[in-house]
Each structure stands twice: as structure tokens, then as C-alpha cells.
């Protein structure tokens, strides 16, 4: 990992576009600027931009720069392999598409309870470790979207994992649905360097609600993105913070404060805390996540998590809440629509919420 020059990386899931195609000329300019400013870390995956991200990196990066000038991370994604025998051909195709003969980092993609069993059954981790022995991968890691106890399980069962990529930003930090802080603490416990994804929550911490934006505007003129990215980068053990930049304007803004990175000072941290409180105040369901309701639920529905996701969706209106609803916090028979209306949850709720009615609202939002 000694090739990593700075703790800021170019996430290639949101490259500049011309209609349905990647804007290769603008991407080349962004790549050139990134490298000229002393940065060298690029992150992609086989499915990013419907397979166009890897191809764009060959066109804009790997065919234009010597291999020792950049670090390239790619990922093994569950829906591209059905059995163990599929993994190596997929991996070799990724190398070819990207135009390289090895990846610096190869991550088991979007790990969580929903797909971890598939990776284990197909010996995906073991295959990745073999690829490392063969020199086709320098470091093996995971990207992770689930609860801290699942991360604990993975790192316990596969201690050879070298790095963990997690969703981490100041809004998700204590969010009961995402649990960024707890996942980060698991990484620290296992002494794993952390790669941060979604530091600006898919752009939502750039396009802030007006009352939240006003708090940051009272500071020193930094962009909303600057406070979000510097917040994430300021924690111990953060090897890399990724930003999915889709314009030169975003690139220049990010580089302006990450070239000579400084953690948030006390005044800035206080402002971020105010913004956190503003976001918390916008929760439409006043659930405190005491979790009393879960113990007696005959369907074992994760009610507080579903409410947290509902609140997230109402604030952000983005895909991320749908992902957490469908992949992380529900299972067959445990969706909001599976509620039996028995009312046991409402009898123990300290907030006296009309949980049965609220679950109907959640089902309408996510299960249409």
C-alpha cells in the first residue's frame, strides 16, 4: 500500500457523461489534472455505468500513463458469477477491459448478509487470495454495505482481508440504518485500513437543505463538499476517501482542500454537528431506535431500521434508501407488508407510535 500518495481517490461510478456515453475528453482532462496534482488512486467496478467505467479508464488512464503512475482498484460483483469456475474468466476479462496486467486492490464487492454466502460457496475469497499469490492482485479487500455484526463475521472468518471500504459520512455516522460509526469501529478493532465511499452521500451533502446550508455558509467559504470529505478523512485509519467526481468543477474543488489536507477544526466540527442535528430534526417518524418493538414481533420485522430508511428516503429521495430496504434490512417474510397487525409492537413503544399504520406507509414507498 506504499504506492498510495494521498488520502483522496477518484471514484469512477459517476464519470462525466454525454447522453448515455462517458464524456471521454472531459474524463481525460480530469485524469490529467488529478495526476498532475499528485494524486494516483482510481476506483471502479465491472458494473459501474453499465460496464462503461472500466472501458473509460483504459481509454483515459491506463493507455496514457505508465503502470507505476496510478493505483487501480476493481471489484468482484456477485451478479457476474454463478459458480467458482466463473470467477477467473471474469477477473481476466476485467484486466483486459481495463488494459492492465494486475490490480492494486481487488475488492469483494458490496458484501453483506445477502450475498456473503454466495461468495463463500464459490470460494471467491480463496480465489482472490490465489490471484494475489500469482501477482495479479496486490491487495485483497472488501467493500461493505450491511450491519457491523456482519462485518465482524467476515473479518473474523477471513483475517487475510487487507482493507475495508465502507459508506461513511457525517449524516450516516450515527444513522441506525447505516451504522457508519459502528462499522468503522469494527475495522479499527481488526486493524484494517478504511476506504471511504459516499463521503458526500451521493451528492446529498452538497445539495443541502437550506437551513443546513446556512450553517456551513457561516464558516470560511468552503464548499459543502469540503466539510463532508474532510470530516471523513479526519478519522484515524482512513487510508482513502473516494469522491465520485463528474465534472472538472467538482475535481478542482475537491483537490483544492485535499492537496494539503487538514482535518476539520473545532469550529468546523461544531458546524457539522449542527447540520447533523438539522438532519435528525427532519426525521418524519420520531423513532428513537430503542428496539423494544422487535423482541415481540412474530415476523421479526426490523421496524426501527425500516423507519430510519423511510426517513432517509423522505429527505434525500435517492436510490440508496431503496438499496438498504431491499438488500440489507429486509428478508423473505420480514418486509413491512408482512406485518400481521397484531399490535404487540405498539404496546411496548415508548414513543406511542402507530407502528402498524407507519409500516403500511413504508410498504407503499418501497414495495410498489
C-alpha positions as CSV (number, residue, x, y, z in Angstrom):
1,X,0.0,0.0,0.0
2,X,3.1,2.2,-0.1
3,X,2.1,3.4,-3.6
4,X,-0.7,5.4,-2.1
5,X,0.4,9.1,-2.4
6,X,-2.5,10.9,-0.8
7,X,-5.7,10.0,1.1
8,X,-8.1,11.1,-1.7
9,X,-9.2,8.9,-4.6
10,X,-11.1,9.3,-7.9
11,X,-14.3,7.2,-7.7
12,X,-15.3,6.2,-11.2
13,X,-19.0,5.4,-10.8
14,X,-20.2,8.9,-11.7
15,X,-18.0,10.0,-14.6
16,X,-19.0,12.9,-16.8
17,X,-21.5,11.8,-19.5
18,X,-22.6,12.8,-22.9
19,X,-26.1,11.3,-23.0
20,X,-25.6,7.6,-22.4
21,X,-21.9,7.6,-23.1
22,X,-18.9,8.6,-21.0
23,X,-17.5,12.0,-21.9
24,X,-14.0,10.7,-22.7
25,X,-12.4,14.1,-23.4
26,X,-13.6,15.6,-20.2
27,X,-12.6,12.4,-18.3
28,X,-9.1,12.6,-19.8
29,X,-8.7,16.2,-18.6
30,X,-9.9,15.2,-15.1
31,X,-7.5,12.3,-15.0
32,X,-4.6,14.5,-16.1
33,X,-5.4,17.2,-13.5
34,X,-5.8,14.5,-10.8
35,X,-2.4,13.0,-11.6
36,X,-0.7,16.4,-12.1
37,X,-1.8,17.5,-8.6
38,X,-0.1,14.4,-7.1
39,X,-3.0,12.0,-6.7
40,X,-3.0,8.5,-8.1
41,X,-5.9,6.3,-6.7
42,X,-8.7,5.3,-9.1
43,X,-11.7,3.1,-8.1
44,X,-14.0,1.2,-10.5
45,X,-16.2,-1.9,-10.7
46,X,-17.4,-4.1,-13.6
47,X,-20.9,-2.9,-13.4
48,X,-20.3,0.9,-13.0
49,X,-22.1,2.9,-15.7
50,X,-23.4,-0.3,-17.3
51,X,-19.8,-1.6,-17.8
52,X,-18.5,1.7,-19.3
53,X,-16.4,2.8,-16.4
54,X,-13.7,0.1,-16.8
55,X,-13.6,0.9,-20.6
56,X,-13.3,4.6,-19.9
57,X,-10.3,4.0,-17.6
58,X,-8.5,2.1,-20.3
59,X,-9.1,5.0,-22.7
60,X,-8.4,7.8,-20.3
61,X,-5.9,6.4,-17.9
62,X,-4.2,3.1,-18.4
63,X,-3.4,3.5,-22.1
64,X,-1.9,7.0,-21.4
65,X,0.2,6.6,-18.3
66,X,2.9,4.1,-17.2
67,X,1.6,1.5,-14.8
68,X,3.6,2.8,-11.8
69,X,1.9,6.2,-12.1
70,X,-1.5,5.1,-10.8
71,X,-3.3,2.7,-8.3
72,X,-6.3,0.9,-9.8
73,X,-8.9,-0.8,-7.7
74,X,-11.6,-3.1,-9.2
75,X,-14.2,-5.4,-7.7
76,X,-15.8,-8.8,-7.9
77,X,-19.5,-8.3,-8.1
78,X,-22.0,-11.1,-7.2
79,X,-24.3,-10.9,-10.2
80,X,-21.4,-11.5,-12.6
81,X,-20.6,-15.0,-11.4
82,X,-22.8,-18.0,-10.6
83,X,-20.1,-20.6,-9.7
84,X,-16.5,-20.8,-8.7
85,X,-15.4,-21.5,-12.3
86,X,-16.8,-18.2,-13.5
87,X,-14.6,-16.1,-11.3
88,X,-11.2,-16.4,-13.0
89,X,-12.5,-15.7,-16.6
90,X,-14.4,-12.7,-15.2
91,X,-11.3,-11.4,-13.5
92,X,-9.2,-11.9,-16.6
93,X,-11.8,-10.0,-18.7
94,X,-11.6,-7.2,-16.2
95,X,-7.9,-7.0,-16.5
96,X,-8.2,-6.9,-20.3
97,X,-11.0,-4.3,-20.3
98,X,-9.0,-2.1,-18.0
99,X,-5.8,-2.6,-20.0
100,X,-3.7,-3.8,-17.1
101,X,-1.9,-7.0,-16.1
102,X,-2.7,-6.6,-12.4
103,X,-5.0,-4.7,-10.0
104,X,-3.5,-2.9,-7.0
105,X,-6.6,-3.7,-5.0
106,X,-9.3,-6.2,-5.8
107,X,-12.4,-6.0,-3.5
108,X,-15.2,-8.4,-2.9
109,X,-18.0,-6.1,-3.8
110,X,-20.9,-4.9,-1.7
111,X,-20.5,-7.5,0.9
112,X,-23.4,-8.2,3.3
113,X,-25.6,-10.9,4.7
114,X,-27.5,-11.1,1.4
115,X,-24.5,-12.2,-0.8
116,X,-21.8,-13.2,1.5
117,X,-22.9,-16.9,1.4
118,X,-22.7,-16.8,-2.4
119,X,-19.1,-15.6,-2.2
120,X,-18.2,-18.3,0.3
121,X,-19.9,-21.1,-1.6
122,X,-18.0,-20.1,-4.7
123,X,-14.7,-19.7,-2.8
124,X,-14.4,-16.2,-4.1
125,X,-12.2,-15.0,-1.2
126,X,-9.9,-18.0,-1.7
127,X,-9.7,-17.3,-5.4
128,X,-8.7,-13.7,-4.8
129,X,-6.0,-14.7,-2.4
130,X,-4.6,-17.1,-5.0
131,X,-4.7,-14.3,-7.6
132,X,-2.6,-12.3,-5.1
133,X,0.0,-15.1,-4.8
134,X,0.2,-15.1,-8.6
135,X,0.9,-11.4,-8.7
136,X,-2.3,-10.5,-10.5
137,X,-3.7,-8.7,-7.4
138,X,-1.5,-6.7,-5.0
139,X,-4.1,-6.4,-2.1
140,X,-7.4,-8.1,-1.4
141,X,-10.2,-6.3,0.4
142,X,-13.9,-5.9,0.6
143,X,-16.5,-3.2,0.1
144,X,-19.2,-3.4,2.6
145,X,-22.9,-2.5,2.9
146,X,-24.5,-4.0,6.0
147,X,-24.6,-4.1,9.7
148,X,-21.4,-4.2,11.9
149,X,-22.0,-7.7,13.1
150,X,-21.9,-9.0,9.5
151,X,-18.6,-7.1,9.0
152,X,-17.3,-8.6,12.3
153,X,-18.1,-12.1,10.9
154,X,-16.4,-11.6,7.6
155,X,-13.2,-10.1,9.1
156,X,-13.1,-13.0,11.7
157,X,-13.6,-15.7,9.1
158,X,-11.2,-14.0,6.6
159,X,-8.5,-12.2,8.5
160,X,-6.4,-12.1,5.4
161,X,-8.6,-9.3,4.1
162,X,-6.3,-6.3,4.0
163,X,-8.7,-3.3,3.6
164,X,-12.3,-2.4,4.0
165,X,-14.4,0.1,2.0
166,X,-17.4,1.4,3.9
167,X,-20.0,4.1,3.5
168,X,-19.0,6.9,5.8
169,X,-20.3,10.4,6.1
170,X,-21.4,12.8,8.9
171,X,-25.1,12.0,8.4
172,X,-24.7,8.2,8.2
173,X,-22.3,8.3,11.1
174,X,-24.9,7.5,13.8
175,X,-27.7,6.6,11.5
176,X,-29.3,3.4,12.8
177,X,-29.9,2.1,9.3
178,X,-26.3,2.5,8.0
179,X,-24.3,2.5,11.2
180,X,-21.1,4.0,9.7
181,X,-19.6,4.6,13.1
182,X,-20.1,1.0,14.3
183,X,-18.7,-0.4,11.0
184,X,-15.7,1.9,11.2
185,X,-15.1,0.7,14.8
186,X,-15.1,-2.9,13.6
187,X,-12.5,-2.0,11.0
188,X,-10.3,-0.4,13.7
189,X,-10.8,-3.4,16.0
190,X,-9.4,-5.6,13.3
191,X,-6.7,-3.1,12.4
192,X,-7.9,-2.8,8.8
193,X,-7.3,0.4,6.8
194,X,-10.5,2.0,5.7
195,X,-11.5,3.3,2.3
196,X,-14.5,5.7,2.5
197,X,-17.2,5.7,-0.1
198,X,-20.2,8.1,-0.3
199,X,-18.5,10.8,1.8
200,X,-21.0,13.3,0.4
201,X,-23.8,10.7,0.3
202,X,-24.2,10.6,-3.4
203,X,-24.2,14.4,-3.6
204,X,-26.8,14.9,-0.9
205,X,-24.3,16.6,1.4
206,X,-23.6,19.0,-1.4
207,X,-27.2,19.9,-2.2
208,X,-28.1,20.6,1.5
209,X,-31.5,21.7,2.8
210,X,-31.5,25.4,3.1
211,X,-31.2,25.6,6.9
212,X,-28.3,23.1,6.9
213,X,-26.5,25.0,4.1
214,X,-26.9,28.3,6.1
215,X,-24.9,26.8,9.0
216,X,-21.9,25.9,6.8
217,X,-22.1,29.2,4.9
218,X,-21.3,30.9,8.2
219,X,-17.8,29.4,8.1
220,X,-14.9,30.4,5.9
221,X,-16.4,29.9,2.4
222,X,-15.5,26.3,1.9
223,X,-17.9,24.2,-0.2
224,X,-20.4,21.9,1.4
225,X,-18.5,19.0,-0.1
226,X,-15.3,20.2,1.5
227,X,-16.7,19.8,5.1
228,X,-18.1,16.4,4.3
229,X,-15.0,15.0,2.7
230,X,-12.7,16.5,5.3
231,X,-14.9,15.1,8.1
232,X,-14.5,11.6,6.7
233,X,-10.8,11.9,6.0
234,X,-10.0,13.2,9.5
235,X,-10.6,9.9,11.3
236,X,-7.7,7.7,12.2
237,X,-7.1,4.8,9.9
238,X,-8.7,6.3,6.8
239,X,-6.4,5.2,4.1
240,X,-8.5,6.7,1.3
241,X,-11.6,8.9,0.8
242,X,-13.3,8.5,-2.6
243,X,-15.2,11.1,-4.5
244,X,-17.3,10.3,-7.5
245,X,-16.5,13.4,-9.5
246,X,-18.5,14.0,-12.7
247,X,-17.1,17.5,-13.7
248,X,-13.9,19.4,-13.7
249,X,-15.5,21.9,-11.3
250,X,-16.0,19.2,-8.7
251,X,-12.5,17.9,-9.4
252,X,-10.9,21.3,-8.8
253,X,-13.0,21.9,-5.7
254,X,-12.0,18.6,-4.2
255,X,-8.3,19.0,-5.0
256,X,-8.2,22.5,-3.5
257,X,-8.6,21.2,0.0
258,X,-7.3,17.7,-0.3
259,X,-3.9,18.6,-1.8
260,X,-2.7,19.8,1.6
261,X,-5.3,18.1,3.7
262,X,-6.3,19.5,7.1
263,X,-8.8,17.8,9.4
264,X,-11.8,19.9,10.5
265,X,-11.1,22.3,13.3
266,X,-13.2,22.8,16.4
267,X,-15.4,25.5,14.8
268,X,-16.0,23.3,11.7
269,X,-16.8,20.2,13.7
270,X,-19.3,22.2,15.7
271,X,-21.0,23.4,12.5
272,X,-21.1,19.9,11.1
273,X,-22.7,18.8,14.4
274,X,-25.4,21.4,13.9
275,X,-26.0,20.1,10.4
276,X,-26.3,16.6,11.8
277,X,-28.9,17.8,14.3
278,X,-30.8,19.5,11.5
279,X,-30.9,16.3,9.6
280,X,-32.1,14.5,12.7
281,X,-34.8,17.0,13.2
282,X,-36.2,16.3,9.8
283,X,-37.0,12.6,10.6
284,X,-40.6,12.2,9.8
285,X,-41.0,9.2,12.1
286,X,-39.9,10.1,15.6
287,X,-38.5,6.6,16.4
288,X,-35.6,6.5,18.9
289,X,-34.5,3.0,17.8
290,X,-34.9,1.6,21.3
291,X,-35.8,-1.7,19.5
292,X,-38.3,-2.8,22.1
293,X,-40.7,-3.4,19.3
294,X,-38.6,-6.1,17.7
295,X,-38.5,-8.6,20.5
296,X,-42.1,-9.4,20.4
297,X,-42.7,-9.2,16.7
298,X,-43.8,-12.6,15.4
299,X,-42.5,-11.8,11.9
300,X,-39.1,-10.4,13.2
301,X,-39.5,-7.2,11.2
302,X,-36.7,-4.8,11.8
303,X,-39.0,-1.9,12.5
304,X,-36.6,0.8,13.6
305,X,-34.3,0.2,10.6
306,X,-37.3,0.4,8.2
307,X,-38.3,3.6,9.8
308,X,-34.8,5.0,9.5
309,X,-34.7,4.1,5.8
310,X,-38.1,5.7,5.3
311,X,-36.9,8.9,6.9
312,X,-33.7,8.8,4.7
313,X,-35.9,8.4,1.6
314,X,-38.1,11.4,2.5
315,X,-35.0,13.6,3.0
316,X,-32.9,12.5,0.1
317,X,-35.3,10.9,-2.5
318,X,-32.4,8.8,-3.8
319,X,-31.7,5.1,-4.6
320,X,-29.6,4.5,-1.5
321,X,-32.6,4.0,0.8
322,X,-34.2,1.6,-1.6
323,X,-30.9,-0.5,-1.6
324,X,-30.8,-0.7,2.1
325,X,-34.5,-1.5,2.3
326,X,-34.4,-4.3,-0.3
327,X,-30.9,-5.8,0.4
328,X,-29.8,-5.0,3.9
329,X,-32.8,-4.7,6.3
330,X,-35.5,-7.0,4.9
331,X,-35.7,-10.7,4.1
332,X,-38.4,-13.0,2.8
333,X,-41.3,-12.7,5.3
334,X,-39.8,-9.7,7.0
335,X,-40.8,-6.8,4.8
336,X,-43.1,-4.0,6.0
337,X,-46.0,-5.6,4.1
338,X,-45.6,-8.8,6.1
339,X,-46.8,-7.1,9.3
340,X,-49.6,-9.2,10.9
341,X,-51.2,-6.2,12.5
342,X,-51.0,-7.9,15.9
343,X,-50.2,-4.7,17.7
344,X,-47.6,-6.1,20.1
345,X,-45.1,-3.5,18.9
346,X,-47.4,-0.6,19.7
347,X,-48.0,-1.8,23.3
348,X,-44.3,-1.5,24.1
349,X,-43.3,1.6,22.1
350,X,-42.2,4.4,24.4
351,X,-43.0,6.9,21.7
352,X,-46.5,5.6,21.3
353,X,-46.1,5.4,17.5
354,X,-48.8,3.9,15.3
355,X,-46.4,1.4,14.0
356,X,-48.9,-0.7,12.0
357,X,-50.0,2.4,10.0
358,X,-46.4,3.5,9.6
359,X,-45.4,0.1,8.2
360,X,-48.2,0.5,5.7
361,X,-46.6,3.8,4.6
362,X,-43.2,2.1,4.4
363,X,-44.6,-0.7,2.2
364,X,-46.2,1.8,-0.1
365,X,-42.9,3.7,-0.5
366,X,-40.6,0.7,-1.1
367,X,-42.7,-2.2,-2.3
368,X,-44.6,-0.6,-5.2
